[in-house]
Amino acid sequence: MSAKEILIYVFIDVAIIVAVARVFGRLAQRIGQPAVIGEIVAGIALGPTLLGLLPGNLPLVLFPMEVRPYLNVIAQIGLILFMFIVGLEVDLSTIRDRRSTALTVSLTSVVLPFSLGIVLATYLYADHGVFTNPDGSTEDIAFLPFALFLGAAMSITAFPVLARILTERRMQRTAVGVLALACAAIDDVLAWSLLAVVVAVGAADGNFLSVAKIIGLTAVFAAFMFLVVRPLLARMVPWYNREGRLTPDMLAIVLVLLLTSAYITEKIEVHAIFGAFILGTAMPRRGAAGLTREILERVEQISLLLLLPVFFVVTGLRVDIGAVGLIGLWELLLILLAAIGGKFIGAYTAARFRRVPRRQAGALGLLMNTRGLTELVILTVGVQLGVLDQNLFTLMVLMALITTAMAAPLLNIVYPDRMVQRDIAAAEREELGEIDAYTVVVAVPEDGAGAGGPDGTATPALARIARDVAGLERPARVALCRFLPARPKLEMGGGLGNELALIAAAGDSLRVVAQEISASGDVQCSVVARFAADPRAELAAVGAAVGAEIVLVPEGENAEDTDAGLPDAPAAARGWVRLGGAPDGPVLVLTDGSAAGRAAVRLGAQAALARGETLLVGGTGDRRSGRRAAAAVEALRRHGVAAEQADGEVAAGLVVVAGAAAAPAAGAVVRVWPSEIETDEDLDQTVQRIVVEARVPDRTT
């Protein structure tokens, strides 16, 4: 094939690659996946896996062997630009406030999968210990670089893909999102440093002196970049500020340094991608946000649109999923167990050890499992080193796709959008210095009607319970709501004057109680009185309008054991209230460990704190609930709440019961159903939300 024919092929091949990659990327985004997943699949589809199934050996026709070296050069330039972007996005200043947690999570999420990869290598080596060269010749793979490389490949996290997922779900504004970025930044530095050692071992064929030489030269190069080149690059920041934009001269300096760094690390035999990564991490950070942003925009456009799709195809030409047999599927399962299990268990366990809540720790474990394009970069290095045969390369590419594709849908389960929105709202309120009042909304019956209390005592008793369940939260408020039954419209008269008089009378009677509640402490008490055709819906609307944490409804004549009649208020806990017995005295919680049980623990603890009593905690009758009650007592004590486990029947002034669990026949009872918050969180999180000291917010700022 002549040089002109090769050039023509390169032109048309790149055009086809870019077009197919964009289409597949768009399709991936349509199903909620990062575009890079679709682009990787496009590269595989243009190889023997899909295109090769059609007659005529189309992969060879479309990408002749004589053309592939030129496509590979384009792919390598794309890799260098990508690794520069990875390094540029690594900003270790993000870990400043979370240094201890981020380091713990990163270390365990690298060490555990690395160790599992080495263990797995002892099994896979027997079937994948021979490497086939492009010319058909074979050579044995040394076990040490094979095992070390497999461990390193299991340990990587794709920082760009993780960042994209966080951005698309707006999680970068949440605590878990910021922690994930910090962990991924440390993970990148650790994993790439580890890979550099592995590459040195592979390049030196296990010779200790050669390994030491390669590692030493790499360390000298990195030191030179950070101690000499970085201060010089910092001069670009005032230059950029003077110009107000990224000039061609600035970009040219960056590109020259990039290619030179790649050349130096390639000569050192540690691979060109490390030079690009080190330069990216050495770029200035202080005051350089605008400069960094413009460099990223310029480099990403040519890298992502033109060069990296070629890399995906060069990778896809080596992947043949059709050749994976039953043994290959078994090996893929083992690889997935080591890769996913190592990353998830390592990150989750470390996060829980650092007291990160369960759901957030689970989200962190999933995010650290994203590998994407970064994994393909590592696998390509493995092929170039001669430590990965084609079959194992195919299995590892599938692992990269699966671990990245699973992140978004599993995140929707573990850390759903409602939790993300709550965490974002909390972060915004904290940032703006807004103060939320803890609000209890209670529906009170007409005087002398129901509620399980004597005539004329139901309203004050309900109000006192509402005040108590607010605990020591400050500011706090209670909203007393009375909804009068809607009257049929008159045919002639409007009846408005009579209705206003009824509303005024209802409001006046409630205000007497509200004044007593407000006078008894620093809990504000307000009144709502109106006609309502659907009191349940009206109460839900009031709760949503004031941002209620709990909505209380008096029981009717028959005891309520379901939440069917409670208002539909997912953001608030809801409870039936049955009055009876002494209005004050000890508080007993009956919990079963469910979300309703957690809501009962919180409300009961707040009422006990408000009354100055030791909280009594018991189970709902079975042995398991007894263990749950003991765990609740332990958690409450750790948080500073005086609590004891209740054994047998206990006399209490107020009993807070989890949902439909059995309740004592006598005494005041609040039967609680959980809000979305208790449903999403664990016991530790619930307990941590209990305010154990009365605090008056500082309103001077």
VMD Tcl script that draws the C-alpha trace (Angstrom):
set ca {
  {0.00 0.00 0.00}
  {1.43 3.36 -1.06}
  {1.88 6.34 1.25}
  {-0.93 8.17 -0.56}
  {-3.33 5.25 -0.07}
  {-2.41 5.06 3.61}
  {-3.09 8.79 3.97}
  {-6.49 8.41 2.30}
  {-7.36 5.53 4.62}
  {-6.34 7.52 7.69}
  {-8.59 10.42 6.65}
  {-11.68 8.28 6.04}
  {-11.03 6.05 9.06}
  {-10.81 9.02 11.43}
  {-13.98 10.51 9.92}
  {-15.88 7.23 10.44}
  {-14.51 6.82 13.95}
  {-15.50 10.33 15.06}
  {-19.01 9.99 13.60}
  {-19.69 6.57 15.14}
  {-18.25 7.64 18.50}
  {-20.52 10.70 18.67}
  {-23.61 8.63 17.82}
  {-22.83 5.98 20.42}
  {-21.95 8.66 22.98}
  {-25.34 10.34 22.47}
  {-27.12 6.98 22.81}
  {-25.29 6.30 26.07}
  {-26.38 9.67 27.46}
  {-29.98 8.91 26.48}
  {-29.95 5.89 28.82}
  {-28.30 7.78 31.68}
  {-24.70 6.66 31.08}
  {-21.59 8.82 30.62}
  {-20.82 9.51 26.94}
  {-17.44 7.78 27.32}
  {-19.25 4.44 27.83}
  {-20.90 4.79 24.44}
  {-17.63 5.84 22.80}
  {-15.81 2.81 24.22}
  {-18.62 0.55 23.00}
  {-18.32 2.21 19.57}
  {-14.63 1.31 19.45}
  {-15.40 -2.31 20.37}
  {-18.26 -2.45 17.83}
  {-15.91 -1.41 15.00}
  {-13.61 -4.32 15.89}
  {-13.99 -8.09 15.57}
  {-16.67 -8.21 18.30}
  {-19.46 -6.78 16.11}
  {-18.16 -5.64 12.74}
  {-16.14 -8.84 12.51}
  {-19.34 -10.92 12.63}
  {-20.38 -9.57 9.24}
  {-19.10 -11.25 6.07}
  {-16.02 -9.92 4.34}
  {-13.68 -9.39 7.33}
  {-14.78 -5.75 7.55}
  {-12.43 -4.69 10.40}
  {-9.45 -5.58 8.21}
  {-11.02 -3.95 5.15}
  {-11.83 -0.75 7.03}
  {-8.64 -0.67 9.08}
  {-5.88 -2.38 7.04}
  {-2.80 -3.57 8.93}
  {-0.62 -1.00 7.13}
  {-2.85 1.83 8.40}
  {-3.09 0.75 12.03}
  {0.37 2.01 13.11}
  {-0.61 5.51 11.99}
  {-3.92 5.29 13.85}
  {-1.97 4.13 16.88}
  {0.22 7.27 16.74}
  {-2.93 9.42 16.74}
  {-4.27 7.35 19.65}
  {-1.07 7.82 21.65}
  {-1.24 11.61 21.25}
  {-4.84 11.44 22.46}
  {-3.71 9.41 25.48}
  {-1.03 11.94 26.36}
  {-3.52 14.81 26.19}
  {-6.01 12.82 28.28}
  {-3.45 12.03 30.98}
  {-2.50 15.71 31.09}
  {-6.19 16.50 31.70}
  {-6.33 13.88 34.47}
  {-3.31 15.43 36.17}
  {-4.65 18.94 35.69}
  {-7.93 18.02 37.40}
  {-6.19 16.48 40.41}
  {-6.25 19.18 43.06}
  {-5.12 17.93 46.45}
  {-6.24 21.18 48.08}
  {-9.75 19.68 48.10}
  {-8.70 17.30 50.87}
  {-7.68 20.07 53.27}
  {-10.81 19.82 55.42}
  {-11.21 16.06 55.00}
  {-7.59 14.95 55.02}
  {-7.92 12.09 57.49}
  {-11.09 10.57 56.01}
  {-9.95 10.98 52.40}
  {-6.55 9.39 53.10}
  {-8.11 6.46 54.97}
  {-10.67 5.76 52.25}
  {-8.15 6.15 49.42}
  {-5.54 3.88 50.99}
  {-7.97 1.07 51.71}
  {-9.66 1.40 48.31}
  {-6.26 0.96 46.65}
  {-4.61 -1.60 48.94}
  {-7.54 -4.06 49.09}
  {-8.20 -4.38 45.32}
  {-4.45 -4.40 44.68}
  {-4.06 -7.33 47.08}
  {-7.06 -9.17 45.61}
  {-5.63 -8.63 42.12}
  {-2.35 -10.26 43.13}
  {-4.22 -13.20 44.67}
  {-6.33 -13.56 41.52}
  {-3.18 -13.44 39.39}
  {-2.00 -16.71 40.94}
  {-5.10 -18.38 39.42}
  {-5.15 -16.58 36.05}
  {-1.44 -16.93 35.36}
  {-1.73 -20.56 34.27}
  {-4.02 -19.66 31.32}
  {-2.65 -16.18 30.55}
  {1.08 -16.54 31.13}
  {2.04 -16.43 27.44}
  {2.02 -13.26 25.32}
  {1.55 -13.36 21.54}
  {3.45 -10.69 19.62}
  {1.99 -8.95 16.53}
  {4.24 -11.11 14.31}
  {2.78 -14.30 15.78}
  {5.73 -15.23 17.96}
  {5.15 -16.01 21.64}
  {7.05 -15.38 24.84}
  {6.48 -16.27 28.47}
  {5.26 -13.56 30.84}
  {7.13 -13.27 34.14}
  {4.78 -13.78 37.09}
  {5.93 -10.76 39.14}
  {5.08 -8.03 36.60}
  {1.91 -9.96 35.63}
  {0.68 -10.08 39.25}
  {1.70 -6.51 40.08}
  {0.08 -5.18 36.92}
  {-3.19 -7.01 37.57}
  {-3.25 -5.58 41.10}
  {-2.62 -2.06 39.82}
  {-5.34 -2.42 37.17}
  {-7.85 -3.37 39.87}
  {-6.91 -0.33 41.98}
  {-7.55 2.54 39.60}
  {-10.43 5.05 39.77}
  {-11.34 7.19 36.76}
  {-11.26 10.71 38.18}
  {-12.78 12.34 35.03}
  {-15.69 9.88 34.86}
  {-16.32 10.22 38.59}
  {-16.30 14.01 38.29}
  {-18.72 13.84 35.34}
  {-21.16 11.64 37.29}
  {-21.03 14.01 40.26}
  {-21.63 17.01 38.02}
  {-24.56 15.44 36.17}
  {-26.24 14.53 39.48}
  {-25.19 17.85 41.12}
  {-23.48 15.81 43.83}
  {-20.34 17.97 43.75}
  {-22.28 20.34 46.04}
  {-22.85 17.65 48.69}
  {-20.51 16.46 51.44}
  {-20.22 12.97 49.94}
  {-19.48 14.45 46.50}
  {-16.67 16.62 47.81}
  {-15.27 13.66 49.77}
  {-15.45 11.46 46.65}
  {-13.47 14.03 44.65}
  {-10.86 14.26 47.41}
  {-10.58 10.46 47.62}
  {-10.33 10.11 43.84}
  {-7.58 12.74 43.72}
  {-5.49 10.85 46.29}
  {-6.41 7.56 44.64}
  {-5.11 8.83 41.31}
  {-1.76 9.85 42.78}
  {-1.39 6.54 44.64}
  {-2.51 4.31 41.78}
  {-0.43 6.03 39.10}
  {2.62 6.02 41.35}
  {2.04 2.32 41.94}
  {1.65 1.71 38.22}
  {4.89 3.54 37.54}
  {6.66 1.06 39.83}
  {4.92 -1.84 38.07}
  {5.95 -0.51 34.65}
  {9.52 -0.13 35.90}
  {9.52 -3.76 37.04}
  {8.11 -4.90 33.71}
  {10.48 -2.78 31.62}
  {13.53 -3.95 33.61}
  {12.57 -7.65 33.34}
  {12.81 -7.96 37.11}
  {16.43 -6.77 37.28}
  {16.68 -4.96 40.63}
  {19.31 -2.43 39.52}
  {17.35 -1.57 36.39}
  {14.16 -1.18 38.41}
  {15.93 1.09 40.89}
  {17.38 3.14 38.03}
  {13.99 3.65 36.35}
  {12.25 4.56 39.62}
  {15.10 6.87 40.63}
  {15.09 8.72 37.29}
  {11.32 9.06 37.46}
  {11.56 10.52 40.98}
  {14.24 12.98 39.82}
  {12.07 14.03 36.88}
  {9.01 14.51 39.13}
  {11.08 16.56 41.61}
  {12.41 18.74 38.78}
  {8.88 19.36 37.50}
  {7.54 20.40 40.91}
  {10.56 22.31 42.22}
  {11.75 24.03 39.03}
  {9.09 23.92 36.31}
  {6.07 24.61 38.53}
  {7.37 27.96 39.87}
  {8.12 28.99 36.28}
  {4.64 27.95 35.15}
  {3.17 30.03 37.99}
  {4.29 33.11 36.05}
  {1.62 32.29 33.49}
  {-1.10 33.28 36.00}
  {-0.34 37.05 36.05}
  {0.32 36.85 32.30}
  {-3.13 35.32 31.81}
  {-4.71 37.92 34.08}
  {-3.14 40.75 32.08}
  {-4.29 39.34 28.74}
  {-7.71 38.26 30.05}
  {-7.61 35.08 27.97}
  {-5.49 32.08 27.04}
  {-3.26 33.28 24.21}
  {-1.75 31.00 21.51}
  {1.70 31.56 23.04}
  {0.53 30.29 26.44}
  {-1.07 27.21 24.92}
  {2.04 26.57 22.81}
  {4.24 26.61 25.95}
  {1.95 24.09 27.63}
  {1.90 21.78 24.58}
  {5.68 21.91 24.15}
  {6.18 21.05 27.80}
  {3.58 18.29 27.51}
  {5.23 16.57 24.56}
  {8.69 17.03 26.07}
  {7.59 15.51 29.36}
  {6.07 12.56 27.53}
  {9.33 12.10 25.57}
  {11.46 12.15 28.74}
  {9.39 9.56 30.64}
  {9.28 7.37 27.53}
  {13.07 7.49 27.35}
  {13.22 6.64 31.06}
  {11.09 3.59 30.10}
  {8.28 4.43 32.49}
  {5.86 5.32 29.62}
  {4.94 8.64 28.05}
  {1.61 8.94 29.89}
  {3.43 9.51 33.20}
  {5.19 12.58 31.87}
  {1.84 14.01 30.81}
  {0.26 13.20 34.17}
  {3.14 14.74 36.15}
  {2.99 17.94 34.08}
  {-0.76 18.16 34.70}
  {-0.30 17.88 38.47}
  {2.56 20.42 38.33}
  {0.45 23.13 36.70}
  {-0.22 26.16 38.96}
  {-3.34 26.05 41.14}
  {-3.37 29.24 43.25}
  {-5.36 31.93 41.49}
  {-5.28 29.89 38.27}
  {-8.92 28.80 38.02}
  {-9.57 30.77 34.81}
  {-6.30 29.67 33.20}
  {-6.96 26.04 34.09}
  {-10.50 26.22 32.76}
  {-9.44 27.59 29.37}
  {-6.61 25.07 29.00}
  {-9.06 22.26 29.76}
  {-11.56 23.59 27.22}
  {-8.97 23.87 24.45}
  {-7.31 20.52 25.10}
  {-10.54 18.61 25.69}
  {-12.07 19.72 22.40}
  {-9.38 18.20 20.24}
  {-8.70 15.28 22.58}
  {-12.25 14.11 23.22}
  {-13.68 14.80 19.79}
  {-10.85 13.67 17.51}
  {-8.03 11.78 19.18}
  {-9.55 9.63 21.93}
  {-12.19 8.01 19.67}
  {-9.27 6.72 17.58}
  {-7.79 5.25 20.76}
  {-11.10 3.48 21.46}
  {-11.01 1.86 18.04}
  {-7.35 0.84 18.38}
  {-8.39 -0.74 21.69}
  {-11.52 -2.29 20.18}
  {-9.51 -3.99 17.44}
  {-7.80 -6.02 20.20}
  {-11.12 -6.94 21.89}
  {-13.04 -10.01 20.70}
  {-15.92 -10.70 23.07}
  {-17.10 -13.56 20.84}
  {-13.95 -15.49 21.70}
  {-14.80 -15.48 25.42}
  {-15.99 -18.99 26.26}
  {-17.39 -20.48 29.46}
  {-13.97 -20.44 31.11}
  {-13.63 -16.81 30.10}
  {-17.01 -15.98 31.66}
  {-15.90 -17.65 34.91}
  {-12.67 -15.65 34.84}
  {-14.65 -12.47 34.15}
  {-16.81 -13.18 37.20}
  {-13.70 -13.58 39.38}
  {-12.23 -10.36 37.98}
  {-15.46 -8.48 38.71}
  {-15.60 -9.85 42.25}
  {-12.03 -8.76 42.94}
  {-12.38 -5.37 41.25}
  {-15.83 -4.37 42.53}
  {-15.55 -6.08 45.90}
  {-12.07 -4.72 46.59}
  {-12.97 -1.14 45.74}
  {-16.42 -1.13 47.32}
  {-15.55 -2.97 50.52}
  {-12.34 -0.98 50.94}
  {-13.99 2.41 50.46}
  {-17.19 1.53 52.35}
  {-15.44 -0.01 55.36}
  {-12.99 2.88 55.68}
  {-15.78 5.45 55.30}
  {-17.87 3.76 58.00}
  {-14.79 3.62 60.23}
  {-14.56 7.41 59.80}
  {-18.28 7.66 60.73}
  {-19.57 8.45 57.25}
  {-23.30 7.47 57.17}
  {-24.16 4.14 55.55}
  {-25.84 5.42 52.40}
  {-23.16 8.03 51.79}
  {-20.47 5.38 52.41}
  {-22.22 3.12 49.89}
  {-22.32 5.93 47.35}
  {-18.61 6.49 47.93}
  {-17.88 2.81 47.32}
  {-19.80 2.91 44.03}
  {-18.14 6.11 42.85}
  {-14.66 4.75 43.58}
  {-15.52 1.81 41.29}
  {-15.75 3.98 38.18}
  {-12.82 3.07 35.91}
  {-13.83 4.00 32.36}
  {-11.21 5.39 30.02}
  {-8.52 5.49 32.70}
  {-8.65 1.70 32.96}
  {-8.26 1.38 29.19}
  {-5.13 3.52 29.39}
  {-3.64 1.16 31.96}
  {-4.64 -1.93 29.98}
  {-3.00 -0.49 26.87}
  {0.20 -0.02 28.87}
  {-0.08 -3.67 29.91}
  {-0.32 -4.81 26.31}
  {2.65 -2.66 25.31}
  {4.65 -4.14 28.20}
  {3.72 -7.63 27.06}
  {2.04 -8.68 30.34}
  {-1.58 -8.97 29.08}
  {-2.61 -11.46 26.39}
  {-5.59 -10.70 24.12}
  {-8.11 -12.81 26.04}
  {-7.28 -11.28 29.43}
  {-7.22 -7.83 27.80}
  {-10.77 -8.43 26.56}
  {-11.94 -9.52 30.01}
  {-10.37 -6.50 31.67}
  {-11.97 -4.13 29.14}
  {-15.35 -5.70 29.93}
  {-14.65 -5.19 33.63}
  {-13.92 -1.51 32.98}
  {-17.19 -1.10 31.08}
  {-19.31 -2.94 33.65}
  {-17.88 -1.19 36.71}
  {-18.37 2.22 35.09}
  {-21.84 1.51 33.67}
  {-23.16 0.20 37.00}
  {-22.27 3.34 38.94}
  {-25.10 5.65 37.82}
  {-28.07 3.23 38.17}
  {-26.84 1.87 41.51}
  {-26.28 5.40 42.80}
  {-29.93 6.12 42.07}
  {-30.80 3.30 44.48}
  {-28.19 3.82 47.19}
  {-28.16 7.63 47.13}
  {-31.39 8.69 45.36}
  {-32.10 12.14 44.03}
  {-34.27 13.07 47.01}
  {-31.26 12.62 49.31}
  {-29.07 14.59 46.92}
  {-31.57 17.44 46.86}
  {-31.84 17.43 50.67}
  {-28.07 17.51 51.07}
  {-27.75 20.29 48.50}
  {-30.45 22.32 50.27}
  {-28.72 21.80 53.63}
  {-25.38 22.88 52.16}
  {-26.98 25.99 50.65}
  {-28.65 26.92 53.94}
  {-25.38 26.48 55.79}
  {-23.54 28.55 53.19}
  {-26.11 31.35 53.39}
  {-26.25 31.21 57.18}
  {-29.99 30.57 57.18}
  {-31.60 29.33 60.39}
  {-34.40 26.77 60.19}
  {-36.99 26.49 62.93}
  {-37.85 22.96 64.01}
  {-41.58 22.86 63.33}
  {-44.27 20.57 64.71}
  {-47.71 20.80 63.12}
  {-50.58 19.33 65.11}
  {-54.23 19.00 64.14}
  {-56.52 19.69 67.08}
  {-60.19 18.70 67.20}
  {-63.09 20.95 67.97}
  {-63.49 21.47 71.75}
  {-64.86 18.34 73.32}
  {-64.46 16.19 70.22}
  {-62.41 12.97 70.21}
  {-58.66 12.82 70.73}
  {-59.06 10.41 73.61}
  {-59.11 13.19 76.19}
  {-61.82 14.68 78.36}
  {-63.85 17.57 77.05}
  {-61.82 20.77 76.95}
  {-58.46 19.08 77.72}
  {-57.57 17.63 74.33}
  {-56.22 20.83 72.78}
  {-53.84 21.82 75.63}
  {-52.65 18.21 76.00}
  {-51.93 17.89 72.27}
  {-50.14 21.22 72.31}
  {-47.92 20.16 75.22}
  {-46.99 16.91 73.46}
  {-46.18 18.86 70.32}
  {-43.99 21.22 72.35}
  {-42.19 18.32 74.02}
  {-41.39 16.41 70.84}
  {-39.62 19.54 69.59}
  {-37.09 18.72 72.31}
  {-34.25 21.19 72.75}
  {-34.27 22.25 69.10}
  {-33.98 26.02 68.85}
  {-35.52 27.91 67.23}
  {-38.64 25.75 67.44}
  {-42.29 26.37 66.76}
  {-45.61 24.57 67.09}
  {-48.49 25.19 64.68}
  {-51.95 24.39 66.08}
  {-54.36 23.66 63.22}
  {-58.13 23.34 63.44}
  {-60.05 22.54 60.27}
  {-63.78 23.10 60.41}
  {-66.02 20.93 58.22}
  {-66.92 22.69 54.99}
  {-70.50 23.96 54.90}
  {-72.79 23.45 51.88}
  {-73.20 26.59 49.79}
  {-76.46 28.48 50.25}
  {-78.59 29.10 47.19}
  {-79.46 32.69 48.09}
  {-77.18 34.07 50.82}
  {-73.43 33.80 50.88}
  {-73.10 32.84 54.55}
  {-69.66 34.47 54.64}
  {-70.27 36.43 57.83}
  {-71.28 33.32 59.75}
  {-68.28 31.39 58.45}
  {-65.88 34.17 59.44}
  {-67.38 34.21 62.91}
  {-66.88 30.44 63.26}
  {-63.26 30.71 62.11}
  {-62.65 33.61 64.52}
  {-64.12 31.65 67.43}
  {-61.98 28.59 66.60}
  {-58.88 30.76 66.27}
  {-59.55 32.52 69.58}
  {-59.82 29.26 71.50}
  {-56.56 28.02 69.95}
  {-54.75 31.27 70.69}
  {-55.39 30.88 74.40}
  {-53.53 27.55 74.31}
  {-50.85 28.97 72.01}
  {-50.12 31.78 74.46}
  {-49.72 29.26 77.28}
  {-47.27 27.20 75.22}
  {-45.25 30.25 74.14}
  {-45.17 31.58 77.72}
  {-43.89 28.28 79.11}
  {-40.60 28.44 77.19}
  {-38.89 29.67 74.05}
  {-41.03 27.62 71.67}
  {-43.15 29.81 69.43}
  {-46.74 28.68 68.94}
  {-48.96 29.84 66.07}
  {-52.54 29.13 65.03}
  {-54.24 28.06 61.79}
  {-58.05 27.91 61.64}
  {-60.03 27.48 58.42}
  {-62.74 25.50 56.67}
  {-61.57 22.43 54.78}
  {-63.39 19.97 52.56}
  {-60.45 17.57 52.92}
  {-58.73 18.15 56.32}
  {-56.08 15.52 55.57}
  {-54.95 17.27 52.38}
  {-55.19 20.67 54.06}
  {-52.96 19.50 56.92}
  {-50.41 18.16 54.42}
  {-50.39 21.53 52.65}
  {-49.78 23.39 55.91}
  {-46.97 21.00 56.83}
  {-45.29 21.48 53.46}
  {-45.70 25.26 53.61}
  {-43.96 25.61 56.97}
  {-41.39 22.84 56.41}
  {-42.69 20.67 59.24}
  {-40.46 17.96 60.73}
  {-43.47 16.15 62.21}
  {-47.23 16.30 61.73}
  {-49.40 15.00 64.58}
  {-53.03 13.97 64.23}
  {-55.36 12.96 67.11}
  {-56.80 9.47 66.95}
  {-60.48 9.10 66.40}
  {-62.78 6.92 68.44}
  {-61.09 3.78 67.10}
  {-57.35 3.24 67.55}
  {-55.46 3.80 64.32}
  {-52.84 1.14 63.45}
  {-51.99 2.25 59.91}
  {-50.88 5.50 58.31}
  {-53.73 5.44 55.80}
  {-55.51 8.38 57.39}
  {-52.42 10.48 57.98}
  {-51.58 13.40 55.67}
  {-49.38 12.69 52.66}
  {-46.26 14.56 53.80}
  {-43.12 12.61 52.75}
  {-40.75 15.26 54.14}
  {-42.18 15.00 57.67}
  {-42.61 12.23 60.19}
  {-46.31 11.65 60.93}
  {-48.02 10.33 64.03}
  {-51.35 9.46 65.55}
  {-51.76 10.83 69.07}
  {-53.89 9.16 71.72}
  {-54.31 11.13 74.94}
  {-54.70 9.68 78.39}
  {-53.01 9.33 81.76}
  {-50.77 11.96 83.30}
  {-49.62 14.63 80.84}
  {-46.05 14.63 82.17}
  {-43.63 12.00 83.42}
  {-41.13 9.53 81.88}
  {-41.00 8.88 78.14}
  {-40.95 5.33 76.77}
  {-40.00 4.45 73.19}
  {-40.98 1.11 71.65}
  {-38.76 0.53 68.61}
  {-38.30 -2.32 66.18}
  {-35.23 -0.99 64.37}
  {-37.21 0.01 61.28}
  {-37.41 3.51 59.80}
  {-40.50 4.06 61.94}
  {-38.51 2.83 64.93}
  {-35.76 5.35 64.21}
  {-38.35 8.14 63.95}
  {-39.79 7.00 67.30}
  {-36.32 7.05 68.90}
  {-35.71 10.61 67.78}
  {-39.08 11.97 68.86}
  {-38.99 10.11 72.15}
  {-35.46 11.31 72.92}
  {-36.44 14.91 72.17}
  {-39.49 14.67 74.43}
  {-37.39 13.16 77.24}
  {-34.81 15.93 76.91}
  {-37.54 18.57 76.99}
  {-39.00 17.01 80.15}
  {-35.61 16.45 81.78}
  {-36.28 12.70 82.02}
  {-34.17 9.63 81.28}
  {-35.45 8.03 78.09}
  {-36.69 4.44 78.43}
  {-36.26 2.30 75.31}
  {-37.91 -1.06 74.76}
  {-38.61 -3.47 71.95}
  {-41.92 -4.24 70.33}
  {-42.19 -7.75 71.77}
  {-39.79 -10.00 69.85}
  {-36.15 -10.83 70.58}
  {-34.84 -8.97 67.54}
  {-36.55 -5.73 68.54}
  {-35.00 -6.13 71.98}
  {-31.54 -6.17 70.40}
  {-32.50 -3.14 68.33}
  {-33.60 -1.34 71.49}
  {-30.25 -2.12 73.15}
  {-28.42 -0.74 70.11}
  {-30.55 2.41 70.27}
  {-29.71 2.90 73.96}
  {-26.00 2.53 73.22}
  {-26.16 5.01 70.33}
  {-28.12 7.53 72.41}
  {-25.65 7.34 75.29}
  {-22.72 7.89 72.91}
  {-24.48 11.04 71.75}
  {-25.05 12.31 75.29}
  {-28.72 11.36 75.76}
  {-29.58 9.73 79.09}
  {-31.23 6.43 78.14}
  {-31.97 3.05 79.70}
  {-33.35 -0.16 78.29}
  {-36.86 -0.90 79.52}
  {-37.58 -4.48 80.57}
  {-41.18 -5.56 80.98}
  {-44.05 -3.15 81.59}
  {-42.99 0.38 82.51}
  {-45.17 3.23 83.73}
  {-44.67 6.23 81.44}
  {-46.36 9.57 80.91}
  {-45.79 9.37 77.15}
  {-45.20 6.33 74.95}
  {-43.78 6.76 71.44}
  {-44.40 3.67 69.30}
  {-42.93 2.63 65.96}
  {-45.73 2.51 63.41}
  {-48.27 -0.26 63.86}
  {-46.44 -1.98 66.76}
  {-48.49 -2.87 69.82}
  {-48.92 -0.02 72.32}
  {-50.00 0.05 75.98}
  {-53.75 0.24 76.51}
  {-53.48 3.23 78.85}
  {-51.57 6.49 78.80}
  {-50.68 9.04 76.14}
  {-49.37 7.37 72.97}
  {-47.78 8.78 69.82}
  {-47.73 6.21 67.03}
  {-45.09 7.37 64.51}
  {-44.52 6.75 60.82}
  {-41.22 7.92 59.29}
  {-40.39 10.68 56.85}
  {-38.17 10.11 53.83}
  {-35.24 11.23 55.97}
  {-35.59 8.41 58.50}
  {-36.18 6.00 55.63}
  {-32.89 6.98 54.00}
  {-30.66 7.23 57.07}
  {-29.35 4.77 59.67}
  {-29.67 4.82 63.46}
  {-26.41 6.71 64.01}
  {-27.52 9.47 61.65}
  {-30.90 9.71 63.37}
  {-29.33 9.99 66.80}
  {-26.79 12.55 65.60}
  {-29.66 14.84 64.58}
  {-30.91 15.04 68.19}
  {-29.98 18.33 69.84}
  {-28.80 17.54 73.39}
  {-28.18 21.14 74.49}
  {-30.51 24.08 74.13}
  {-28.78 26.47 71.75}
  {-29.95 29.95 70.85}
  {-28.81 30.79 67.30}
  {-26.62 33.82 66.79}
  {-28.69 36.27 64.75}
  {-26.07 39.03 64.71}
  {-24.32 37.78 61.56}
}
mol new
graphics top color blue
foreach p $ca { graphics top sphere $p radius 0.5 }
foreach p [lrange $ca 0 end-1] q [lrange $ca 1 end] { graphics top cylinder $p $q radius 0.2 }
display resetview
